[in-house]
Amino acid sequence: MQVVLKQHAWLKSGFLSLVLIFFFAGCYKGPHNPTVSTTTVASGLTVPMGIEVDARGNIWVAEAGTANNDGKVVVIKPNGAKYDAIVHLSSIANAASGETEGPAHLLFDRGILYILAANYLYRANVSGFKPGDAPIEASTLSYEDIGAFVIKYPFASNPQDTHPYNLIKGPDGDIYITDAGANAIIHRKSAGNYSVVAELPGVANPTPVGPPQIQCVPTGIIFDGHDFLVTTLTGFPFPEGQALIYKVSLSGNVSVYQKGFTTLVDIAEGNSYGHLVLHYGTFALPNGFNNGTGQLMLTNGAASAVLVDALNMPVGIKQVNAHTWYITCMGDGTVVKVTYM
C-alpha cells in the first residue's frame, strides 16, 4: 500500500489526563497559557513534501512532480525567496497503483542532502550550494535503488510493493527508512547494504468499505533516545481513529506507543510537553480527503491535543528548536512556520 496523498481525532477520554500531565510537568509557566502562532513562509510550491533546514536557516523542500521525472528540491531563504536547487529527480507512476511517487522526504547530514525520490535514495553534496546558484541536475548525483531490495525481500505479508517514504539518521549513524509500500522499516548501513528492522502490522477495518484488514502505511519516524517512534497513515478507507504510533526497538521489537489517531503523516521530537505529529486530514467518499482538515497535534504517549487546526493537507514537519517548527502543506502549496510559546 503506497501513500496516497491526493485527496481527528481528539482522544476525548484522555484530554483531561493530558491537561493534568502538562500542568504538573510544568507546561504552565506563568500568568498566561502558552500560545501558538502560525505564519506562511512560502507559497506557490508544487506538491511540497519533505522539509529540512540548513545551518544558514535556509529551508529545503522536496516537490513530488507529476510522474514525468520532474521531481525537484527547492531552497527557500528566510525571507521567502525560492530557488531551484536540484532538478529532474525521479518522479514515476507506482507500478502497483499508478499513483505519482516522486521526491518525498529529505535528510541533512554534514553538508550531504539525502533525498528519497520514487524507489531511489539520492545523495547530494550541497555544502557549497547557495540560493541562486545554477540548480544541480539529478543525473549527476549518486543514487541507490532501495525499492529493488524491498521488492525482492521475502516479507511475511508479501506486499510486492515499495514506497521509500521517510528517513532519519539513527543512533548508530546509519540511515533508517520507512517504506510505506512494504509496511516496514529498512536499515541502510551503507550504500547497497540494507536489512529489514521490522514489518509493521495492519489494523482491522471497522467499516463495511474496503478490505477487512487495512495496511498500516508507515510515514514519519524519529528516535526518542531508546526506540524509533513511527507514525502510520493507514490504508483505504482511512477510518477515523485507527491510525497509531508504533514503537520499534533497534532489535526490531514492535509495540504500540499510542492509538486513536487518523491519517498521521509525520512526527517531530517536540519538547518537554510531548512529541508533535501531523494529521493529514479526514477522508469521506465520494470526494476523498477534505481540504483544511489537517492538524498539528501534541502527544505524550497517553493523550493528545490539537495545537494548530485547519491545515490544508500537511505532509512534512521540521523542528527548528523546542518552540518552532516548519510544516509543508500539500493542499495549498505552502510552508507554514509554527511557534509555540
Helices and strands as residue ranges (DSSP letters): G 12-14, H 15-24, E 36-42, E 48-53, E 59-63, E 71-76, E 82-89, E 92-93, E 100-101, E 103-109, E 112-117, E 120-125, E 136-137, G 138-140, E 142-145, H 146-152, E 164-169, E 175-179, E 184-190, E 193-199, E 203-204, E 213-214, E 218-223, E 228-232, E 243-248, E 254-261, E 264-271, E 274-279, E 283-284, E 288-289, E 294-299, E 304-311, E 314-321, E 324-329, E 334-340
